[in-house]
């Protein structure tokens, strides 16, 4: 009997996977984030060819991009609730399918800029807004008890990698002003991610017979939601609005968006052009930022599991402010070593603030943390949009982008102070 029990125990031990399925879910989710991220920065790449070949106005294209950015932020919290109600795989697969369809329709069924606004602004905005770091936070919360900071760091890096690191490849496809090629390439990548999500993504650890990574037996609660997703999302916001901790984190993240997306998506390439740098060189700098994000966010996630998150936020924002204050003196007509060094440093710091912010959000808001983080991310996009608008106005009035970089540096200092006084995360 003892020998039989020992054999059974040995067989079950050998049957357990050496790699916890949670890491497979991270890999699948990362692919989906990269695919969605590739759509978010391509608008700046195809604007000039659209103006030249289709004779569309920049204002009309700008409206489509604005609708896209608004939906990118606004859809995220509702997407998190839909994932709780209808499943991560179903919502993610639907969003990827929308992106695939939109890429095809933009090439085949966009005779006017109005149709472009429909496919790019509405469809792509909803698709990408459904697969943001709120999606990453939902996957991490469901599958991890320990190393959750590292998991969110990897997923954050994946999203930004898709936004920036693929730009040089898409630039090559854009040769001879064939704007359809990079759009279809993004659609093909989304189709690949769709297949992988349908085959490999699972809802919860229990569905594959395991617990969350690092969780003790019986520790995981059954948090399946059967409530109306819209009501739950709005309810989470209503409760958060009465909490001063929400306003502190939201303000800090608005400043974060203003000093990252609002700057680099909208103003880095024009500022580089002011100094005589070619668009291909500027795209290469953005790609360096995207690659450096991998090191920065993964390291930030690892540190978040070990260091008080508010201290990390204070250091990250302060260092980002220093780098932005130095940038005006580093611009040149070519790829100088100093500018490359800036791209590496800024890339490391760019979204390193996400893992510690997510940890603070979980500590403050518990089971609704993914939803609340979705609303905090809306503030991130509001800050980004405000900086995109203000930066353009400052450039028109001053004739230089230097005040923009200095204003962003000051915003980072304020964000560092807010990070330092943020609530302590329970360990």
C-alpha positions in Angstrom: 0.0 0.0 0.0 2.8 2.4 0.8 4.6 1.5 -2.4 1.4 2.1 -4.4 0.9 5.5 -2.6 4.5 6.5 -3.3 4.1 5.6 -7.0 0.9 7.7 -7.2 2.6 10.6 -5.5 5.6 10.3 -7.9 3.3 10.1 -11.0 1.3 13.2 -9.9 4.5 15.1 -9.2 5.9 14.3 -12.6 2.5 15.3 -14.2 2.8 18.8 -12.8 4.2 21.3 -15.3 7.6 22.6 -14.5 6.5 26.0 -15.7 3.4 27.4 -14.0 0.6 28.0 -16.5 0.5 31.6 -15.2 3.7 32.4 -17.2 2.1 30.9 -20.4 -0.9 33.3 -19.9 1.6 36.2 -19.5 3.2 35.2 -22.8 -0.2 35.0 -24.6 -1.4 38.3 -23.1 1.9 39.9 -24.1 1.5 38.9 -27.7 -2.0 40.4 -27.7 -0.7 43.7 -26.1 2.1 43.9 -28.7 -0.4 43.4 -31.6 -2.8 46.1 -30.2 0.1 48.4 -29.4 1.3 48.3 -33.0 -1.9 50.2 -34.0 -1.6 53.0 -31.5 1.4 54.9 -33.1 1.0 54.1 -36.8 -1.3 57.1 -37.4 1.7 59.4 -37.3 3.5 57.2 -39.8 0.7 57.2 -42.4 -0.6 60.7 -42.1 1.7 62.2 -44.8 1.0 59.5 -47.4 -2.7 59.9 -46.7 -2.5 63.6 -47.3 -0.5 63.1 -50.5 -2.3 60.1 -52.1 -5.8 60.7 -50.9 -5.7 64.4 -50.6 -7.4 64.3 -47.2 -7.0 67.2 -44.9 -4.8 67.0 -41.9 -7.6 68.3 -39.8 -9.9 65.4 -40.8 -7.2 62.9 -40.1 -6.6 64.6 -36.8 -10.2 64.2 -35.8 -9.9 60.4 -36.4 -6.8 60.2 -34.3 -8.5 62.3 -31.5 -11.5 59.9 -31.5 -9.1 57.0 -31.4 -7.2 58.4 -28.4 -10.3 59.2 -26.4 -11.8 55.7 -26.9 -8.4 54.2 -26.1 -8.7 55.6 -22.6 -12.5 55.5 -22.1 -13.1 51.9 -23.2 -10.5 50.4 -20.8 -12.4 50.3 -17.5 -15.6 48.9 -19.2 -13.4 46.3 -20.9 -12.2 45.1 -17.5 -15.7 44.6 -16.3 -16.7 42.8 -19.5 -13.8 40.5 -19.0 -15.0 39.7 -15.5 -18.6 39.1 -16.8 -18.0 37.4 -20.1 -14.4 36.1 -19.9 -10.9 37.4 -20.8 -10.6 35.2 -23.9 -13.9 36.2 -25.4 -13.4 39.9 -24.9 -9.8 39.8 -26.0 -10.5 37.7 -29.1 -13.4 40.0 -30.0 -11.1 43.1 -29.8 -8.4 41.5 -31.9 -11.1 40.5 -34.5 -12.2 44.1 -34.6 -8.6 45.3 -35.3 -8.2 42.7 -38.1 -11.4 43.8 -39.7 -10.6 47.5 -39.3 -7.2 47.1 -40.9 -8.8 45.5 -44.0 -11.7 48.0 -44.2 -9.3 51.0 -44.0 -7.5 49.7 -47.1 -10.6 48.5 -49.0 -13.5 50.6 -47.8 -12.3 54.1 -46.9 -13.1 56.4 -49.9 -13.3 59.5 -47.7 -11.8 60.8 -44.5 -15.1 60.2 -42.8 -14.8 56.5 -43.4 -11.3 56.6 -42.2 -12.6 58.2 -39.0 -15.1 55.4 -38.6 -12.6 52.6 -39.1 -9.6 54.1 -37.5 -11.2 56.4 -34.9 -14.1 54.2 -33.8 -13.2 50.6 -34.6 -9.4 50.7 -33.8 -10.1 53.0 -30.8 -12.4 50.4 -29.3 -10.2 47.5 -30.2 -7.0 48.9 -28.8 -8.8 50.4 -25.8 -10.0 46.8 -24.9 -6.4 45.5 -24.8 -4.5 48.0 -22.6 -2.6 47.6 -19.3 -6.1 47.2 -17.7 -6.2 43.9 -19.6 -2.7 43.1 -18.3 -3.7 43.9 -14.8 -6.8 41.6 -15.1 -4.6 38.7 -16.3 -2.0 39.4 -13.5 -4.6 39.6 -10.8 -6.3 36.4 -11.8 -3.1 34.3 -12.3 -0.6 35.6 -9.7 -0.4 35.8 -5.9 3.4 36.3 -5.8 5.6 37.9 -8.4 2.6 40.0 -9.6 4.9 43.0 -10.0 7.2 41.2 -12.4 4.2 39.9 -14.3 2.7 43.4 -14.7 6.1 44.7 -15.7 6.4 42.2 -18.5 2.9 43.0 -19.8 3.5 46.7 -19.6 6.7 46.3 -21.6 4.9 44.3 -24.2 2.3 47.1 -24.8 5.0 49.7 -25.2 7.2 47.5 -27.3 4.3 47.2 -29.8 3.8 50.9 -29.8 7.4 51.9 -30.6 9.7 49.0 -31.4 7.8 48.0 -34.5 7.9 51.5 -36.1 11.2 50.9 -38.0 9.7 47.7 -39.6 6.5 49.6 -40.5 8.6 52.5 -41.9 10.3 50.1 -44.3 6.9 48.8 -45.4 5.8 52.4 -46.0 8.4 52.8 -48.7 7.2 54.6 -51.8 4.2 55.9 -49.9 2.3 52.6 -49.9 0.5 53.4 -46.6 -1.7 50.2 -47.0 1.3 47.9 -46.3 2.0 48.8 -42.6 -1.8 48.9 -41.9 -2.2 45.4 -43.3 0.9 44.2 -41.5 -0.6 45.3 -38.2 -3.8 43.5 -39.1 -1.9 40.3 -39.9 -0.1 40.5 -36.6 -3.5 41.0 -34.8 -4.8 37.9 -36.7 -1.8 35.9 -35.4 -2.5 37.1 -31.9 -6.2 36.2 -32.3 -5.3 32.6 -33.1 -2.9 32.3 -30.2 -5.5 33.8 -27.8 -8.2 31.4 -28.9 -5.9 28.4 -28.6 -4.0 29.1 -25.4 -5.6 31.8 -23.3 -7.5 30.4 -20.2 -9.8 32.3 -17.9 -8.6 31.2 -14.4 -6.1 28.9 -12.8 -8.9 26.6 -11.7 -9.7 25.8 -15.4 -6.3 24.0 -15.7 -6.3 22.5 -12.2 -3.9 24.8 -10.5 -4.0 27.8 -8.1 -2.6 31.3 -8.6 1.2 31.4 -8.9 2.5 31.6 -5.3 -0.9 31.1 -3.6 -1.3 28.6 -0.8 -3.9 25.8 -1.2 -7.5 27.2 -0.6 -6.2 30.8 -0.6 -7.9 31.9 -3.8 -11.4 33.3 -3.5 -14.1 32.7 -6.1 -14.4 36.2 -7.5 -16.6 35.4 -10.5 -18.8 38.3 -11.2 -22.5 38.0 -12.4 -23.4 41.7 -12.2 -24.1 44.1 -15.0 -20.6 45.2 -16.3 -21.7 48.7 -16.9 -23.2 49.1 -13.5 -20.1 47.6 -11.8 -17.7 49.9 -13.7 -19.7 53.0 -12.9 -20.1 51.8 -9.3 -16.3 51.3 -8.9 -15.8 54.9 -10.2 -18.4 56.4 -7.9 -16.9 54.8 -4.9 -13.3 55.8 -6.0 -14.3 59.4 -6.5 -15.0 59.6 -2.8 -11.5 58.4 -1.9 -8.7 60.9 -1.8 -6.2 58.1 -2.6 -7.9 57.8 -6.0 -7.4 61.5 -6.7 -3.8 61.3 -5.7 -3.1 58.4 -8.0 -5.2 59.8 -10.8 -3.4 63.2 -10.7 0.0 61.5 -10.6 -0.9 59.3 -13.6 -2.3 62.3 -15.5 1.2 63.9 -15.1 2.7 60.6 -16.2 0.7 60.6 -19.4 1.5 64.2 -20.1 5.3 63.5 -19.8 5.2 60.3 -21.9 2.5 59.7 -24.5 1.6 63.3 -24.8 5.2 64.2 -25.5 6.7 61.3 -27.5 3.7 60.4 -29.6 3.0 64.0 -30.7 6.1 66.1 -30.3 9.4 64.2 -30.5 9.4 63.7 -34.2 8.5 67.4 -35.0 11.0 68.6 -32.5 13.7 66.4 -34.0 12.7 67.8 -37.5 13.2 71.3 -36.1 16.8 70.4 -35.6 17.3 68.9 -39.1 16.8 65.2 -38.2 15.2 62.9 -40.8 11.9 61.2 -39.9 13.6 57.8 -40.2 16.2 58.7 -37.6 13.5 60.1 -35.3 11.5 56.8 -35.7 14.7 54.9 -34.8 15.0 56.9 -31.6 11.4 56.0 -30.7 12.2 52.4 -31.4 15.1 52.6 -29.0 12.7 54.0 -26.4 10.4 51.0 -27.0 13.1 48.4 -26.7 14.5 50.1 -23.5 11.0 49.9 -22.1 11.4 46.1 -21.8 14.4 46.5 -19.5 12.7 49.3 -17.6 9.3 47.9 -16.9 10.5 44.3 -16.2 13.1 45.7 -13.8 10.4 48.0 -12.2 8.1 45.0 -11.8 10.9 43.0 -10.1 11.7 45.9 -7.8 8.0 46.5 -7.0 7.9 43.0 -5.5 10.7 44.0 -3.1 10.7 47.8 -2.6 8.0 50.1 -1.3 6.3 51.3 -4.5 5.9 54.9 -3.5 9.7 55.2 -3.2 10.1 53.8 -6.7 7.6 56.2 -8.1 9.4 59.2 -6.5 12.8 58.1 -8.0 11.4 57.2 -11.4 9.6 60.5 -11.9 12.5 62.6 -10.6 14.9 60.8 -13.0 12.5 61.2 -15.9 12.3 65.0 -15.1 16.1 65.3 -15.2 16.3 63.5 -18.6 13.6 65.8 -20.1 15.3 68.9 -18.8 18.5 67.9 -20.5 16.8 66.9 -23.9 16.8 70.4 -25.5 20.6 70.5 -25.3 20.9 67.0 -26.8 19.0 67.5 -30.1 21.1 67.4 -33.3 20.7 66.7 -37.0 21.8 63.1 -36.6 21.9 60.2 -34.2 24.4 61.5 -31.7 25.6 59.3 -28.9 24.1 61.7 -26.4 20.7 61.5 -28.0 20.8 57.7 -28.1 21.7 57.7 -24.4 18.7 59.9 -23.7 16.5 57.4 -25.6 17.8 54.5 -23.6 17.4 56.3 -20.2 14.0 57.7 -21.1 12.8 54.3 -22.4 13.9 52.7 -19.1 11.9 55.3 -17.1 9.0 55.7 -19.6 6.4 53.2 -18.2 8.4 51.9 -15.2 5.8 53.8 -13.2 3.0 51.3 -14.1 3.9 48.3 -11.9 4.3 50.3 -8.7 1.1 52.3 -9.5 -0.8 49.0 -10.1 0.5 47.7 -6.8 -0.7 50.8 -4.9 -4.1 50.5 -6.7 -4.5 46.9 -5.6 -3.6 47.8 -2.0 -6.1 50.6 -2.0 -9.0 49.1 -3.9 -8.8 45.4 -3.6 -11.0 43.3 -5.9 -12.0 46.4 -7.9 -8.4 47.5 -8.5 -8.4 46.6 -12.2 -11.5 48.6 -12.8 -10.2 51.6 -10.7 -6.9 51.4 -12.5 -8.9 51.6 -15.8 -10.4 54.9 -14.6 -6.9 56.1 -13.5 -5.7 55.3 -17.0 -8.4 57.6 -18.4 -6.7 60.4 -16.5 -3.4 59.2 -18.0 -4.9 59.7 -21.5 -6.4 63.1 -20.5 -3.0 64.3 -19.4 -1.5 63.0 -22.6 -4.1 64.8 -24.7 -3.6 68.0 -22.8 0.1 67.9 -23.3 -0.3 67.1 -27.0 -2.5 70.1 -27.4 -0.5 72.4 -25.2 2.8 71.4 -26.8 1.5 72.4 -30.2 0.3 75.7 -29.0 3.6 76.5 -27.2 5.5 75.6 -30.4 3.3 77.9 -32.4 3.7 80.8 -29.9 7.4 80.4 -29.0 8.8 78.9 -32.2 10.6 76.3 -30.2 9.9 73.1 -28.3 12.3 74.0 -25.5 9.6 75.3 -23.1 7.6 72.1 -23.7 10.4 69.9 -22.5 11.0 72.1 -19.5 7.4 72.2 -18.6 7.3 68.4 -18.7 10.3 68.3 -16.4 8.5 70.4 -13.9 5.4 68.1 -14.2 7.7 65.2 -13.4 8.9 66.9 -10.2 5.3 67.3 -9.1 4.5 63.7 -9.9 7.6 62.6 -7.9 6.2 64.5 -4.8 2.8 62.9 -5.2 4.4 59.5 -5.6 6.4 60.0 -2.3 3.3 60.9 -0.4 1.1 58.1 -1.9 -0.4 55.5 0.5 1.9 52.7 1.6 1.3 49.3 0.0 0.6 46.5 2.4 3.0 43.5 2.1 
